[in-house]
Amino acid sequence: MALTISYRLARNSRTQRALASLTHLARCPATGQRRTFAKVVIVNASKYDRGCEWKRLEQVAEVVRFDDSTPAEFSERANGADVLITKELPVGADLIARFPSSIKGICEAGTGYNNIDLTAASERGIVVCNVPTYSNEAVAALVMTYVLNFSCSMFEQQKRLYDGDRASFTTGMAGGGGTVIFDLPHVELRGKTMGLIGGGGNIGLGVADLANAFGMRVVISDLAKPRRDNVEWVSIEDLLARSDYVSIHCPLFPSTRHLIDSSKIQMMKKTAFLINCARGPIVKQVDLIAELNKGTIRGAALDVQEQEPVPHDSPLFSTPNLVLSPHIGWQRLESRQKLVNTTADNVAAILAGAPQNVVSMR
């Protein structure tokens, strides 16, 4: 069994125990000789690999895949493994302390790695790697999707239809016998200002390129200031005061947690929109809800939330002028295949003794 399984879902506990004790042996396709393979365990593949293929990883390791894992299962499934692949699962010091000495690396299948205790990993000599650039284009496109929809009130138009209000299509349309309805804003993007908080990185600059293509002015607040045409570098206060659309692109650090609170939102134009496709806790959610209820800004879009999964009774679901999406910025098929491919490359680099995309302390 160990020689024939390289990428298969473990469906029951008996199979799981058998896979956990694989001897890491496989036959070389060219010679038929047995050879030793490293063992790689994917602990929660269902979060990202539907429709993707792992051939690149199967060329360098014996791969055991699990749809999901509890903390207890995570610890058990680490036995005998060389590298663990996870996505957004908490990997704290207690869990790392129980890992076997065979573990050489943890590969986070994503960009953010605040779910992993880097200090504990370093103390065990475990390398932690991430995938920093796989979703740049996808997330930038989602930001502009929000901007385009906000500019023509598409979300509000659709909500009226869902609520059974068809007046805009009947009496409110030209030739419909009534007064044309102009109660929702419809504006062009040319000449409007896009503000990018922490926008000096790859995703932020990708949004800047898209915004420039629509004729928008772009202002960025960031410590990093790469040379860039058609971009103005400003303070966050200036950015908030000037921008028609504010998009967040900074990572989540203690210094950026709740960076956007009531005091910052109140600096924005009353007609402005706030967009967060970065990390949920950067926005103080309770403050955003309060400011939207007061009409401080025109609206907001959150692809990420302060608590994920979002509780069923969250006030987010009933907040006016707030558009939500369930953290989909990275989920396009092509982006996920890039994620899988780079994760496979990270594993191969760890096994070769030359790790790449390292985020752990050395």
C-alpha positions, 0 to 999 in steps of 0.5 A: 500500500505504501508503494502505491499511494502518493496522493490519496484522501485518507477516508477512515481512521484505519487508513489514516494510521496506516498512512501515518506509518508509511515507510517512505519507499517508492519505485523509481519510474526509470529503474524500478528500484526502491528509493527513499522518499520524504513524507509530506502531510497536507493537513487541511487540503480542502481549504484550497486544493479543489480542482488543483493538482500536486504533480510537482510535489509528488515528484519529490515526496510521498504525499498524504492528504487530509481534508481537514485536521483537528489539533489532536489529529494534526499532532498525530498526523505529523508522526513520521513526516518531514514537512507539514503543509497547512493553511490558516490552522493555528500552529501554536507552541504547544502543538509544535512541542509535540511534533516529532524530530523528523519535522524539518519544515512547516509550509503555510499554503498562503501569504499570512503566517500569523497563525504559526508560532515562529519562535517555537518553530525556530527553537525546534529548528523547524523552518517556516515558509509561506507563499508571498505572491500567488494571489497578487493579481486576483486580490487586485482585481477584487479590489477594482471589482468593488470600486467598479460596483460602488461607482454605479451603485450596482450592489444597491440596484441588485438589493432592490431587485432582491427585495422586489423593488422593480421601479427602476425598471418600470415607471422609473426608467426613461419611457416608463411613464414616471420620473426617472429615478436618480436617487443612487449615485452613478459616477465615473472613475476618471479623476477620482482618487484611490487611496492605498494604505500600505499600498507599496507592496505587490498587491497595492501597486497592482491596484495602482496600475488598474486604477491608473488605467481607469484614469484615477489618481492614486495616493499611497501611504506606506513606509516602503516607497518604491519608485513609481510613476503616477503615484503620490506618497502621502501621510495616512491622514492626507490619504483618508481626507482626499480619497474617494475609495480607500483600500487597505493593503498592509499586513497584520502586525500588532502595530496595524491591528485596529489601525482603521478605527472611528477616528480614522473613518471620521477623516474620510469623505462622507461620499467615500468607500472603504475596502479591506481585502487584506486582513480583517483585524486591521479594521476595528469592526465594531467602529466600522459598524457604528460609523456606517450606521451613522452614515459617516461614509457612503459604504464599505466592502470587507472580503476579510473579517475580524473573526473568521468564520463569521458568527451567524449572529454577527451584526455585520450581516445587518449593517447598512451599506456594507458589502461582504464576501467570504475571503474570496480574494485568493480563491480563483482557480489559477491563483490556487494552482500557483499556490499549490505549485509554489508550496511544492517548490517550498517543500522541495527547497526544504528537503534540498537544504536550501529553503526559500520564502522563509518567514521564521527566525533563524 
